[in-house]
């Protein structure tokens, strides 16, 4: 069992998003995506508030952290622009004094704090180095060459998904890792590809991810309608 006090809880944010400029602080249902995540974290039954950080570069995001009275790590410009360089993107890995890290995405405004807390609880009780949120799917899939990669149910003549075995789709909202492996270029665990503990989010709506303008607009409508349930 892991000690929750050994876990860094962090949300990374930047203003250089090309698809939705300034996405993190763009007005969203009377608030912002980043405000929504911070406010949820403050209601968690597991997250020690001293263990929560924002990883930010721009002055506007630093000011938001100060306004919300949360810790922040001032990342470099190079870190905020990094894509595939794990030690650079997570450059706090050897600067913040924690053994583990749970990364919380602010791009999923419908994600409930109860779901976040359940992920934390399962990671604490897991013997694996990392954790990753997923959605359970019963679906047919083909590879890029048109070859079917799903197992066709025996005796099945039509595509009826209820007979399919479950596969898992990435839900890009909750991740966990050991801090010390990040400097080695690993994220979630040392295997390639990684084999973290899978955490199934039962309500797929919670995983609604905002990357494009249409998702921002749709997410705002959904959040306004459902925020009292979040």
PyMOL CGO cylinders between C-alpha atoms (Angstrom):
from pymol import cmd
from pymol.cgo import CYLINDER

trace = [
    CYLINDER, 0.00, 0.00, 0.00, 1.25, 3.47, -0.92, 0.3, 1, 1, 1, 1, 1, 1,
    CYLINDER, 1.25, 3.47, -0.92, 1.13, 6.48, 1.40, 0.3, 1, 1, 1, 1, 1, 1,
    CYLINDER, 1.13, 6.48, 1.40, -1.01, 9.27, -0.08, 0.3, 1, 1, 1, 1, 1, 1,
    CYLINDER, -1.01, 9.27, -0.08, 1.42, 11.79, 1.43, 0.3, 1, 1, 1, 1, 1, 1,
    CYLINDER, 1.42, 11.79, 1.43, 4.08, 10.42, -0.96, 0.3, 1, 1, 1, 1, 1, 1,
    CYLINDER, 4.08, 10.42, -0.96, 1.97, 11.34, -4.00, 0.3, 1, 1, 1, 1, 1, 1,
    CYLINDER, 1.97, 11.34, -4.00, 2.26, 14.54, -6.01, 0.3, 1, 1, 1, 1, 1, 1,
    CYLINDER, 2.26, 14.54, -6.01, -1.06, 15.59, -7.54, 0.3, 1, 1, 1, 1, 1, 1,
    CYLINDER, -1.06, 15.59, -7.54, -0.50, 17.86, -10.50, 0.3, 1, 1, 1, 1, 1, 1,
    CYLINDER, -0.50, 17.86, -10.50, -2.33, 19.49, -13.38, 0.3, 1, 1, 1, 1, 1, 1,
    CYLINDER, -2.33, 19.49, -13.38, -0.34, 20.77, -16.33, 0.3, 1, 1, 1, 1, 1, 1,
    CYLINDER, -0.34, 20.77, -16.33, -1.61, 23.80, -18.21, 0.3, 1, 1, 1, 1, 1, 1,
    CYLINDER, -1.61, 23.80, -18.21, -0.41, 26.05, -21.01, 0.3, 1, 1, 1, 1, 1, 1,
    CYLINDER, -0.41, 26.05, -21.01, -1.82, 28.79, -23.21, 0.3, 1, 1, 1, 1, 1, 1,
    CYLINDER, -1.82, 28.79, -23.21, -0.20, 27.73, -26.50, 0.3, 1, 1, 1, 1, 1, 1,
    CYLINDER, -0.20, 27.73, -26.50, -2.97, 25.30, -27.49, 0.3, 1, 1, 1, 1, 1, 1,
    CYLINDER, -2.97, 25.30, -27.49, -3.26, 25.55, -31.27, 0.3, 1, 1, 1, 1, 1, 1,
    CYLINDER, -3.26, 25.55, -31.27, -6.75, 24.10, -31.63, 0.3, 1, 1, 1, 1, 1, 1,
    CYLINDER, -6.75, 24.10, -31.63, -8.41, 26.09, -28.83, 0.3, 1, 1, 1, 1, 1, 1,
    CYLINDER, -8.41, 26.09, -28.83, -6.18, 29.09, -28.02, 0.3, 1, 1, 1, 1, 1, 1,
    CYLINDER, -6.18, 29.09, -28.02, -5.87, 29.81, -24.28, 0.3, 1, 1, 1, 1, 1, 1,
    CYLINDER, -5.87, 29.81, -24.28, -8.16, 26.85, -23.60, 0.3, 1, 1, 1, 1, 1, 1,
    CYLINDER, -8.16, 26.85, -23.60, -7.37, 26.64, -19.91, 0.3, 1, 1, 1, 1, 1, 1,
    CYLINDER, -7.37, 26.64, -19.91, -8.52, 30.19, -19.10, 0.3, 1, 1, 1, 1, 1, 1,
    CYLINDER, -8.52, 30.19, -19.10, -10.99, 30.79, -21.92, 0.3, 1, 1, 1, 1, 1, 1,
    CYLINDER, -10.99, 30.79, -21.92, -14.45, 31.62, -20.44, 0.3, 1, 1, 1, 1, 1, 1,
    CYLINDER, -14.45, 31.62, -20.44, -16.35, 28.36, -20.00, 0.3, 1, 1, 1, 1, 1, 1,
    CYLINDER, -16.35, 28.36, -20.00, -19.85, 28.27, -18.47, 0.3, 1, 1, 1, 1, 1, 1,
    CYLINDER, -19.85, 28.27, -18.47, -19.09, 31.23, -16.22, 0.3, 1, 1, 1, 1, 1, 1,
    CYLINDER, -19.09, 31.23, -16.22, -15.74, 29.86, -15.11, 0.3, 1, 1, 1, 1, 1, 1,
    CYLINDER, -15.74, 29.86, -15.11, -12.72, 28.18, -16.79, 0.3, 1, 1, 1, 1, 1, 1,
    CYLINDER, -12.72, 28.18, -16.79, -11.54, 24.62, -17.29, 0.3, 1, 1, 1, 1, 1, 1,
    CYLINDER, -11.54, 24.62, -17.29, -8.63, 25.18, -14.92, 0.3, 1, 1, 1, 1, 1, 1,
    CYLINDER, -8.63, 25.18, -14.92, -10.86, 26.72, -12.23, 0.3, 1, 1, 1, 1, 1, 1,
    CYLINDER, -10.86, 26.72, -12.23, -13.17, 23.71, -12.47, 0.3, 1, 1, 1, 1, 1, 1,
    CYLINDER, -13.17, 23.71, -12.47, -10.33, 21.26, -11.82, 0.3, 1, 1, 1, 1, 1, 1,
    CYLINDER, -10.33, 21.26, -11.82, -8.89, 23.28, -8.92, 0.3, 1, 1, 1, 1, 1, 1,
    CYLINDER, -8.89, 23.28, -8.92, -12.29, 23.60, -7.26, 0.3, 1, 1, 1, 1, 1, 1,
    CYLINDER, -12.29, 23.60, -7.26, -12.84, 19.84, -7.54, 0.3, 1, 1, 1, 1, 1, 1,
    CYLINDER, -12.84, 19.84, -7.54, -9.45, 19.04, -6.03, 0.3, 1, 1, 1, 1, 1, 1,
    CYLINDER, -9.45, 19.04, -6.03, -10.30, 21.19, -3.02, 0.3, 1, 1, 1, 1, 1, 1,
    CYLINDER, -10.30, 21.19, -3.02, -13.25, 18.90, -2.26, 0.3, 1, 1, 1, 1, 1, 1,
    CYLINDER, -13.25, 18.90, -2.26, -11.28, 15.64, -2.52, 0.3, 1, 1, 1, 1, 1, 1,
    CYLINDER, -11.28, 15.64, -2.52, -11.24, 13.36, 0.50, 0.3, 1, 1, 1, 1, 1, 1,
    CYLINDER, -11.24, 13.36, 0.50, -7.81, 12.01, -0.48, 0.3, 1, 1, 1, 1, 1, 1,
    CYLINDER, -7.81, 12.01, -0.48, -5.70, 14.85, -1.91, 0.3, 1, 1, 1, 1, 1, 1,
    CYLINDER, -5.70, 14.85, -1.91, -3.60, 16.70, 0.69, 0.3, 1, 1, 1, 1, 1, 1,
    CYLINDER, -3.60, 16.70, 0.69, -3.83, 20.31, -0.45, 0.3, 1, 1, 1, 1, 1, 1,
    CYLINDER, -3.83, 20.31, -0.45, -0.09, 20.84, 0.08, 0.3, 1, 1, 1, 1, 1, 1,
    CYLINDER, -0.09, 20.84, 0.08, 0.51, 18.01, -2.42, 0.3, 1, 1, 1, 1, 1, 1,
    CYLINDER, 0.51, 18.01, -2.42, -1.43, 19.64, -5.26, 0.3, 1, 1, 1, 1, 1, 1,
    CYLINDER, -1.43, 19.64, -5.26, 0.43, 21.73, -7.85, 0.3, 1, 1, 1, 1, 1, 1,
    CYLINDER, 0.43, 21.73, -7.85, -0.21, 23.42, -11.14, 0.3, 1, 1, 1, 1, 1, 1,
    CYLINDER, -0.21, 23.42, -11.14, 2.61, 23.05, -13.67, 0.3, 1, 1, 1, 1, 1, 1,
    CYLINDER, 2.61, 23.05, -13.67, 2.50, 26.31, -15.62, 0.3, 1, 1, 1, 1, 1, 1,
    CYLINDER, 2.50, 26.31, -15.62, 4.71, 28.74, -17.50, 0.3, 1, 1, 1, 1, 1, 1,
    CYLINDER, 4.71, 28.74, -17.50, 2.72, 31.83, -18.47, 0.3, 1, 1, 1, 1, 1, 1,
    CYLINDER, 2.72, 31.83, -18.47, 2.19, 34.72, -16.03, 0.3, 1, 1, 1, 1, 1, 1,
    CYLINDER, 2.19, 34.72, -16.03, -1.59, 34.51, -16.41, 0.3, 1, 1, 1, 1, 1, 1,
    CYLINDER, -1.59, 34.51, -16.41, -1.57, 30.93, -15.13, 0.3, 1, 1, 1, 1, 1, 1,
    CYLINDER, -1.57, 30.93, -15.13, 0.77, 31.77, -12.27, 0.3, 1, 1, 1, 1, 1, 1,
    CYLINDER, 0.77, 31.77, -12.27, -1.61, 34.55, -11.24, 0.3, 1, 1, 1, 1, 1, 1,
    CYLINDER, -1.61, 34.55, -11.24, -4.53, 32.14, -11.35, 0.3, 1, 1, 1, 1, 1, 1,
    CYLINDER, -4.53, 32.14, -11.35, -2.66, 29.74, -9.06, 0.3, 1, 1, 1, 1, 1, 1,
    CYLINDER, -2.66, 29.74, -9.06, -2.03, 32.58, -6.61, 0.3, 1, 1, 1, 1, 1, 1,
    CYLINDER, -2.03, 32.58, -6.61, -5.64, 33.70, -6.78, 0.3, 1, 1, 1, 1, 1, 1,
    CYLINDER, -5.64, 33.70, -6.78, -6.87, 30.18, -6.07, 0.3, 1, 1, 1, 1, 1, 1,
    CYLINDER, -6.87, 30.18, -6.07, -4.24, 29.74, -3.34, 0.3, 1, 1, 1, 1, 1, 1,
    CYLINDER, -4.24, 29.74, -3.34, -2.70, 26.59, -4.76, 0.3, 1, 1, 1, 1, 1, 1,
    CYLINDER, -2.70, 26.59, -4.76, 0.93, 25.58, -5.25, 0.3, 1, 1, 1, 1, 1, 1,
    CYLINDER, 0.93, 25.58, -5.25, 2.51, 25.96, -8.66, 0.3, 1, 1, 1, 1, 1, 1,
    CYLINDER, 2.51, 25.96, -8.66, 5.65, 24.84, -10.40, 0.3, 1, 1, 1, 1, 1, 1,
    CYLINDER, 5.65, 24.84, -10.40, 6.97, 27.42, -12.86, 0.3, 1, 1, 1, 1, 1, 1,
    CYLINDER, 6.97, 27.42, -12.86, 7.89, 25.27, -15.85, 0.3, 1, 1, 1, 1, 1, 1,
    CYLINDER, 7.89, 25.27, -15.85, 10.22, 26.48, -18.60, 0.3, 1, 1, 1, 1, 1, 1,
    CYLINDER, 10.22, 26.48, -18.60, 9.02, 27.62, -22.00, 0.3, 1, 1, 1, 1, 1, 1,
    CYLINDER, 9.02, 27.62, -22.00, 10.73, 24.56, -23.50, 0.3, 1, 1, 1, 1, 1, 1,
    CYLINDER, 10.73, 24.56, -23.50, 8.76, 22.30, -21.18, 0.3, 1, 1, 1, 1, 1, 1,
    CYLINDER, 8.76, 22.30, -21.18, 5.46, 23.97, -22.08, 0.3, 1, 1, 1, 1, 1, 1,
    CYLINDER, 5.46, 23.97, -22.08, 6.18, 23.36, -25.78, 0.3, 1, 1, 1, 1, 1, 1,
    CYLINDER, 6.18, 23.36, -25.78, 7.48, 19.79, -25.41, 0.3, 1, 1, 1, 1, 1, 1,
    CYLINDER, 7.48, 19.79, -25.41, 5.49, 16.89, -26.86, 0.3, 1, 1, 1, 1, 1, 1,
    CYLINDER, 5.49, 16.89, -26.86, 7.38, 13.57, -26.76, 0.3, 1, 1, 1, 1, 1, 1,
    CYLINDER, 7.38, 13.57, -26.76, 10.28, 14.39, -24.45, 0.3, 1, 1, 1, 1, 1, 1,
    CYLINDER, 10.28, 14.39, -24.45, 9.01, 12.90, -21.18, 0.3, 1, 1, 1, 1, 1, 1,
    CYLINDER, 9.01, 12.90, -21.18, 11.70, 14.24, -18.79, 0.3, 1, 1, 1, 1, 1, 1,
    CYLINDER, 11.70, 14.24, -18.79, 11.36, 17.73, -20.32, 0.3, 1, 1, 1, 1, 1, 1,
    CYLINDER, 11.36, 17.73, -20.32, 7.55, 17.78, -20.40, 0.3, 1, 1, 1, 1, 1, 1,
    CYLINDER, 7.55, 17.78, -20.40, 7.46, 16.59, -16.78, 0.3, 1, 1, 1, 1, 1, 1,
    CYLINDER, 7.46, 16.59, -16.78, 10.51, 18.61, -15.77, 0.3, 1, 1, 1, 1, 1, 1,
    CYLINDER, 10.51, 18.61, -15.77, 9.32, 18.78, -12.16, 0.3, 1, 1, 1, 1, 1, 1,
    CYLINDER, 9.32, 18.78, -12.16, 10.07, 15.05, -11.80, 0.3, 1, 1, 1, 1, 1, 1,
    CYLINDER, 10.07, 15.05, -11.80, 13.35, 15.61, -9.94, 0.3, 1, 1, 1, 1, 1, 1,
    CYLINDER, 13.35, 15.61, -9.94, 12.46, 18.94, -8.35, 0.3, 1, 1, 1, 1, 1, 1,
    CYLINDER, 12.46, 18.94, -8.35, 9.35, 18.21, -6.30, 0.3, 1, 1, 1, 1, 1, 1,
    CYLINDER, 9.35, 18.21, -6.30, 9.93, 15.86, -3.32, 0.3, 1, 1, 1, 1, 1, 1,
    CYLINDER, 9.93, 15.86, -3.32, 7.48, 13.03, -3.95, 0.3, 1, 1, 1, 1, 1, 1,
    CYLINDER, 7.48, 13.03, -3.95, 7.77, 9.31, -4.70, 0.3, 1, 1, 1, 1, 1, 1,
    CYLINDER, 7.77, 9.31, -4.70, 4.69, 9.05, -6.94, 0.3, 1, 1, 1, 1, 1, 1,
    CYLINDER, 4.69, 9.05, -6.94, 2.64, 11.37, -9.12, 0.3, 1, 1, 1, 1, 1, 1,
    CYLINDER, 2.64, 11.37, -9.12, -0.98, 11.45, -10.22, 0.3, 1, 1, 1, 1, 1, 1,
    CYLINDER, -0.98, 11.45, -10.22, -1.63, 13.68, -13.21, 0.3, 1, 1, 1, 1, 1, 1,
    CYLINDER, -1.63, 13.68, -13.21, -5.10, 15.21, -13.38, 0.3, 1, 1, 1, 1, 1, 1,
    CYLINDER, -5.10, 15.21, -13.38, -6.24, 16.55, -16.74, 0.3, 1, 1, 1, 1, 1, 1,
    CYLINDER, -6.24, 16.55, -16.74, -8.22, 19.80, -16.73, 0.3, 1, 1, 1, 1, 1, 1,
    CYLINDER, -8.22, 19.80, -16.73, -9.65, 19.04, -20.19, 0.3, 1, 1, 1, 1, 1, 1,
    CYLINDER, -9.65, 19.04, -20.19, -12.43, 16.80, -18.80, 0.3, 1, 1, 1, 1, 1, 1,
    CYLINDER, -12.43, 16.80, -18.80, -14.89, 19.15, -17.05, 0.3, 1, 1, 1, 1, 1, 1,
    CYLINDER, -14.89, 19.15, -17.05, -17.49, 16.40, -16.54, 0.3, 1, 1, 1, 1, 1, 1,
    CYLINDER, -17.49, 16.40, -16.54, -15.11, 14.19, -14.53, 0.3, 1, 1, 1, 1, 1, 1,
    CYLINDER, -15.11, 14.19, -14.53, -16.46, 13.79, -11.00, 0.3, 1, 1, 1, 1, 1, 1,
    CYLINDER, -16.46, 13.79, -11.00, -14.32, 14.20, -7.90, 0.3, 1, 1, 1, 1, 1, 1,
    CYLINDER, -14.32, 14.20, -7.90, -15.73, 10.87, -6.69, 0.3, 1, 1, 1, 1, 1, 1,
    CYLINDER, -15.73, 10.87, -6.69, -14.19, 9.22, -9.75, 0.3, 1, 1, 1, 1, 1, 1,
    CYLINDER, -14.19, 9.22, -9.75, -10.87, 10.96, -9.14, 0.3, 1, 1, 1, 1, 1, 1,
    CYLINDER, -10.87, 10.96, -9.14, -10.90, 9.81, -5.51, 0.3, 1, 1, 1, 1, 1, 1,
    CYLINDER, -10.90, 9.81, -5.51, -11.67, 6.24, -6.56, 0.3, 1, 1, 1, 1, 1, 1,
    CYLINDER, -11.67, 6.24, -6.56, -8.71, 6.30, -8.96, 0.3, 1, 1, 1, 1, 1, 1,
    CYLINDER, -8.71, 6.30, -8.96, -6.49, 7.53, -6.12, 0.3, 1, 1, 1, 1, 1, 1,
    CYLINDER, -6.49, 7.53, -6.12, -7.75, 4.83, -3.78, 0.3, 1, 1, 1, 1, 1, 1,
    CYLINDER, -7.75, 4.83, -3.78, -7.14, 2.07, -6.33, 0.3, 1, 1, 1, 1, 1, 1,
    CYLINDER, -7.14, 2.07, -6.33, -3.63, 3.36, -7.09, 0.3, 1, 1, 1, 1, 1, 1,
    CYLINDER, -3.63, 3.36, -7.09, -2.77, 3.51, -3.41, 0.3, 1, 1, 1, 1, 1, 1,
    CYLINDER, -2.77, 3.51, -3.41, -3.78, -0.13, -3.04, 0.3, 1, 1, 1, 1, 1, 1,
    CYLINDER, -3.78, -0.13, -3.04, -2.14, -1.31, -6.27, 0.3, 1, 1, 1, 1, 1, 1,
    CYLINDER, -2.14, -1.31, -6.27, 1.31, -2.92, -6.36, 0.3, 1, 1, 1, 1, 1, 1,
    CYLINDER, 1.31, -2.92, -6.36, 1.97, -1.49, -9.84, 0.3, 1, 1, 1, 1, 1, 1,
    CYLINDER, 1.97, -1.49, -9.84, 4.17, 1.51, -10.59, 0.3, 1, 1, 1, 1, 1, 1,
    CYLINDER, 4.17, 1.51, -10.59, 1.51, 3.29, -12.63, 0.3, 1, 1, 1, 1, 1, 1,
    CYLINDER, 1.51, 3.29, -12.63, -2.18, 3.68, -13.31, 0.3, 1, 1, 1, 1, 1, 1,
    CYLINDER, -2.18, 3.68, -13.31, -4.22, 4.74, -16.33, 0.3, 1, 1, 1, 1, 1, 1,
    CYLINDER, -4.22, 4.74, -16.33, -7.91, 5.53, -16.78, 0.3, 1, 1, 1, 1, 1, 1,
    CYLINDER, -7.91, 5.53, -16.78, -9.78, 3.64, -19.51, 0.3, 1, 1, 1, 1, 1, 1,
    CYLINDER, -9.78, 3.64, -19.51, -13.25, 3.11, -20.93, 0.3, 1, 1, 1, 1, 1, 1,
    CYLINDER, -13.25, 3.11, -20.93, -14.60, -0.43, -21.36, 0.3, 1, 1, 1, 1, 1, 1,
    CYLINDER, -14.60, -0.43, -21.36, -15.79, -1.06, -24.91, 0.3, 1, 1, 1, 1, 1, 1,
    CYLINDER, -15.79, -1.06, -24.91, -17.58, -3.86, -26.71, 0.3, 1, 1, 1, 1, 1, 1,
    CYLINDER, -17.58, -3.86, -26.71, -16.81, -3.00, -30.30, 0.3, 1, 1, 1, 1, 1, 1,
    CYLINDER, -16.81, -3.00, -30.30, -15.35, -4.23, -33.59, 0.3, 1, 1, 1, 1, 1, 1,
    CYLINDER, -15.35, -4.23, -33.59, -11.93, -2.91, -34.63, 0.3, 1, 1, 1, 1, 1, 1,
    CYLINDER, -11.93, -2.91, -34.63, -9.72, -3.19, -37.72, 0.3, 1, 1, 1, 1, 1, 1,
    CYLINDER, -9.72, -3.19, -37.72, -6.06, -2.27, -38.15, 0.3, 1, 1, 1, 1, 1, 1,
    CYLINDER, -6.06, -2.27, -38.15, -4.76, 0.25, -40.72, 0.3, 1, 1, 1, 1, 1, 1,
    CYLINDER, -4.76, 0.25, -40.72, -4.57, -2.49, -43.36, 0.3, 1, 1, 1, 1, 1, 1,
    CYLINDER, -4.57, -2.49, -43.36, -8.20, -3.49, -42.94, 0.3, 1, 1, 1, 1, 1, 1,
    CYLINDER, -8.20, -3.49, -42.94, -7.47, -6.66, -40.96, 0.3, 1, 1, 1, 1, 1, 1,
    CYLINDER, -7.47, -6.66, -40.96, -9.91, -7.27, -38.18, 0.3, 1, 1, 1, 1, 1, 1,
    CYLINDER, -9.91, -7.27, -38.18, -8.21, -7.22, -34.79, 0.3, 1, 1, 1, 1, 1, 1,
    CYLINDER, -8.21, -7.22, -34.79, -11.30, -7.85, -32.65, 0.3, 1, 1, 1, 1, 1, 1,
    CYLINDER, -11.30, -7.85, -32.65, -12.10, -11.46, -31.88, 0.3, 1, 1, 1, 1, 1, 1,
    CYLINDER, -12.10, -11.46, -31.88, -15.22, -12.34, -33.87, 0.3, 1, 1, 1, 1, 1, 1,
    CYLINDER, -15.22, -12.34, -33.87, -17.68, -14.10, -31.51, 0.3, 1, 1, 1, 1, 1, 1,
    CYLINDER, -17.68, -14.10, -31.51, -18.04, -17.79, -32.30, 0.3, 1, 1, 1, 1, 1, 1,
    CYLINDER, -18.04, -17.79, -32.30, -21.13, -18.49, -34.35, 0.3, 1, 1, 1, 1, 1, 1,
    CYLINDER, -21.13, -18.49, -34.35, -21.91, -14.80, -34.78, 0.3, 1, 1, 1, 1, 1, 1,
    CYLINDER, -21.91, -14.80, -34.78, -23.34, -13.93, -38.22, 0.3, 1, 1, 1, 1, 1, 1,
    CYLINDER, -23.34, -13.93, -38.22, -24.15, -10.25, -37.71, 0.3, 1, 1, 1, 1, 1, 1,
    CYLINDER, -24.15, -10.25, -37.71, -22.35, -7.43, -35.91, 0.3, 1, 1, 1, 1, 1, 1,
    CYLINDER, -22.35, -7.43, -35.91, -24.03, -7.47, -32.53, 0.3, 1, 1, 1, 1, 1, 1,
    CYLINDER, -24.03, -7.47, -32.53, -21.67, -5.83, -30.04, 0.3, 1, 1, 1, 1, 1, 1,
    CYLINDER, -21.67, -5.83, -30.04, -23.28, -7.39, -26.97, 0.3, 1, 1, 1, 1, 1, 1,
    CYLINDER, -23.28, -7.39, -26.97, -21.50, -10.66, -27.83, 0.3, 1, 1, 1, 1, 1, 1,
    CYLINDER, -21.50, -10.66, -27.83, -18.05, -9.04, -28.05, 0.3, 1, 1, 1, 1, 1, 1,
    CYLINDER, -18.05, -9.04, -28.05, -15.29, -9.40, -25.49, 0.3, 1, 1, 1, 1, 1, 1,
    CYLINDER, -15.29, -9.40, -25.49, -14.43, -6.21, -23.67, 0.3, 1, 1, 1, 1, 1, 1,
    CYLINDER, -14.43, -6.21, -23.67, -11.55, -4.08, -24.93, 0.3, 1, 1, 1, 1, 1, 1,
    CYLINDER, -11.55, -4.08, -24.93, -10.31, -0.88, -23.30, 0.3, 1, 1, 1, 1, 1, 1,
    CYLINDER, -10.31, -0.88, -23.30, -9.99, 2.57, -24.81, 0.3, 1, 1, 1, 1, 1, 1,
    CYLINDER, -9.99, 2.57, -24.81, -7.76, 5.25, -23.33, 0.3, 1, 1, 1, 1, 1, 1,
    CYLINDER, -7.76, 5.25, -23.33, -9.55, 7.87, -21.25, 0.3, 1, 1, 1, 1, 1, 1,
    CYLINDER, -9.55, 7.87, -21.25, -7.06, 10.72, -21.19, 0.3, 1, 1, 1, 1, 1, 1,
    CYLINDER, -7.06, 10.72, -21.19, -7.89, 12.19, -17.81, 0.3, 1, 1, 1, 1, 1, 1,
    CYLINDER, -7.89, 12.19, -17.81, -6.12, 10.30, -14.99, 0.3, 1, 1, 1, 1, 1, 1,
    CYLINDER, -6.12, 10.30, -14.99, -2.56, 8.94, -14.96, 0.3, 1, 1, 1, 1, 1, 1,
    CYLINDER, -2.56, 8.94, -14.96, -0.22, 7.71, -12.23, 0.3, 1, 1, 1, 1, 1, 1,
    CYLINDER, -0.22, 7.71, -12.23, 3.51, 6.99, -12.20, 0.3, 1, 1, 1, 1, 1, 1,
    CYLINDER, 3.51, 6.99, -12.20, 6.60, 6.71, -10.07, 0.3, 1, 1, 1, 1, 1, 1,
    CYLINDER, 6.60, 6.71, -10.07, 8.55, 9.95, -10.10, 0.3, 1, 1, 1, 1, 1, 1,
    CYLINDER, 8.55, 9.95, -10.10, 12.00, 8.37, -10.37, 0.3, 1, 1, 1, 1, 1, 1,
    CYLINDER, 12.00, 8.37, -10.37, 11.36, 6.59, -13.69, 0.3, 1, 1, 1, 1, 1, 1,
    CYLINDER, 11.36, 6.59, -13.69, 10.38, 9.81, -15.48, 0.3, 1, 1, 1, 1, 1, 1,
    CYLINDER, 10.38, 9.81, -15.48, 14.01, 10.92, -15.68, 0.3, 1, 1, 1, 1, 1, 1,
    CYLINDER, 14.01, 10.92, -15.68, 14.77, 7.64, -17.48, 0.3, 1, 1, 1, 1, 1, 1,
    CYLINDER, 14.77, 7.64, -17.48, 12.19, 8.50, -20.14, 0.3, 1, 1, 1, 1, 1, 1,
    CYLINDER, 12.19, 8.50, -20.14, 9.43, 6.25, -18.80, 0.3, 1, 1, 1, 1, 1, 1,
    CYLINDER, 9.43, 6.25, -18.80, 5.87, 7.18, -17.91, 0.3, 1, 1, 1, 1, 1, 1,
    CYLINDER, 5.87, 7.18, -17.91, 3.55, 4.92, -15.87, 0.3, 1, 1, 1, 1, 1, 1,
    CYLINDER, 3.55, 4.92, -15.87, 6.03, 2.03, -15.83, 0.3, 1, 1, 1, 1, 1, 1,
    CYLINDER, 6.03, 2.03, -15.83, 9.31, 0.85, -17.32, 0.3, 1, 1, 1, 1, 1, 1,
    CYLINDER, 9.31, 0.85, -17.32, 7.83, -1.58, -19.82, 0.3, 1, 1, 1, 1, 1, 1,
    CYLINDER, 7.83, -1.58, -19.82, 7.42, -0.77, -23.51, 0.3, 1, 1, 1, 1, 1, 1,
    CYLINDER, 7.42, -0.77, -23.51, 4.58, -0.43, -24.15, 0.3, 1, 1, 1, 1, 1, 1,
    CYLINDER, 4.58, -0.43, -24.15, 3.67, 0.41, -20.54, 0.3, 1, 1, 1, 1, 1, 1,
    CYLINDER, 3.67, 0.41, -20.54, 1.42, -1.91, -18.56, 0.3, 1, 1, 1, 1, 1, 1,
    CYLINDER, 1.42, -1.91, -18.56, -0.09, 0.24, -15.82, 0.3, 1, 1, 1, 1, 1, 1,
    CYLINDER, -0.09, 0.24, -15.82, -3.01, -0.73, -13.62, 0.3, 1, 1, 1, 1, 1, 1,
    CYLINDER, -3.01, -0.73, -13.62, -6.13, -0.05, -15.68, 0.3, 1, 1, 1, 1, 1, 1,
    CYLINDER, -6.13, -0.05, -15.68, -8.85, 1.98, -13.99, 0.3, 1, 1, 1, 1, 1, 1,
    CYLINDER, -8.85, 1.98, -13.99, -12.22, 1.68, -15.69, 0.3, 1, 1, 1, 1, 1, 1,
    CYLINDER, -12.22, 1.68, -15.69, -14.41, 4.79, -15.68, 0.3, 1, 1, 1, 1, 1, 1,
    CYLINDER, -14.41, 4.79, -15.68, -17.96, 3.46, -15.75, 0.3, 1, 1, 1, 1, 1, 1,
    CYLINDER, -17.96, 3.46, -15.75, -19.69, 6.59, -17.07, 0.3, 1, 1, 1, 1, 1, 1,
    CYLINDER, -19.69, 6.59, -17.07, -18.09, 7.40, -20.41, 0.3, 1, 1, 1, 1, 1, 1,
    CYLINDER, -18.09, 7.40, -20.41, -19.62, 10.89, -20.34, 0.3, 1, 1, 1, 1, 1, 1,
    CYLINDER, -19.62, 10.89, -20.34, -17.18, 11.82, -17.56, 0.3, 1, 1, 1, 1, 1, 1,
    CYLINDER, -17.18, 11.82, -17.56, -14.29, 11.28, -19.97, 0.3, 1, 1, 1, 1, 1, 1,
    CYLINDER, -14.29, 11.28, -19.97, -15.54, 13.87, -22.48, 0.3, 1, 1, 1, 1, 1, 1,
    CYLINDER, -15.54, 13.87, -22.48, -12.26, 15.47, -23.59, 0.3, 1, 1, 1, 1, 1, 1,
    CYLINDER, -12.26, 15.47, -23.59, -11.90, 18.99, -24.95, 0.3, 1, 1, 1, 1, 1, 1,
    CYLINDER, -11.90, 18.99, -24.95, -9.35, 19.32, -27.76, 0.3, 1, 1, 1, 1, 1, 1,
    CYLINDER, -9.35, 19.32, -27.76, -11.22, 21.06, -30.57, 0.3, 1, 1, 1, 1, 1, 1,
    CYLINDER, -11.22, 21.06, -30.57, -13.50, 24.13, -30.75, 0.3, 1, 1, 1, 1, 1, 1,
    CYLINDER, -13.50, 24.13, -30.75, -16.62, 22.00, -31.28, 0.3, 1, 1, 1, 1, 1, 1,
    CYLINDER, -16.62, 22.00, -31.28, -15.76, 20.00, -28.15, 0.3, 1, 1, 1, 1, 1, 1,
    CYLINDER, -15.76, 20.00, -28.15, -15.28, 23.21, -26.19, 0.3, 1, 1, 1, 1, 1, 1,
    CYLINDER, -15.28, 23.21, -26.19, -18.72, 24.43, -27.25, 0.3, 1, 1, 1, 1, 1, 1,
    CYLINDER, -18.72, 24.43, -27.25, -20.38, 21.06, -26.66, 0.3, 1, 1, 1, 1, 1, 1,
    CYLINDER, -20.38, 21.06, -26.66, -18.63, 20.61, -23.32, 0.3, 1, 1, 1, 1, 1, 1,
    CYLINDER, -18.63, 20.61, -23.32, -19.87, 23.99, -22.16, 0.3, 1, 1, 1, 1, 1, 1,
    CYLINDER, -19.87, 23.99, -22.16, -23.49, 22.99, -22.93, 0.3, 1, 1, 1, 1, 1, 1,
    CYLINDER, -23.49, 22.99, -22.93, -23.08, 19.67, -21.14, 0.3, 1, 1, 1, 1, 1, 1,
    CYLINDER, -23.08, 19.67, -21.14, -21.37, 21.23, -18.13, 0.3, 1, 1, 1, 1, 1, 1,
    CYLINDER, -21.37, 21.23, -18.13, -24.10, 23.83, -17.67, 0.3, 1, 1, 1, 1, 1, 1,
    CYLINDER, -24.10, 23.83, -17.67, -26.71, 21.08, -17.76, 0.3, 1, 1, 1, 1, 1, 1,
    CYLINDER, -26.71, 21.08, -17.76, -24.89, 18.63, -15.50, 0.3, 1, 1, 1, 1, 1, 1,
    CYLINDER, -24.89, 18.63, -15.50, -22.75, 20.76, -13.16, 0.3, 1, 1, 1, 1, 1, 1,
    CYLINDER, -22.75, 20.76, -13.16, -25.06, 20.24, -10.17, 0.3, 1, 1, 1, 1, 1, 1,
    CYLINDER, -25.06, 20.24, -10.17, -24.38, 16.52, -10.48, 0.3, 1, 1, 1, 1, 1, 1,
    CYLINDER, -24.38, 16.52, -10.48, -20.60, 16.97, -10.60, 0.3, 1, 1, 1, 1, 1, 1,
]
cmd.load_cgo(trace, "trace")
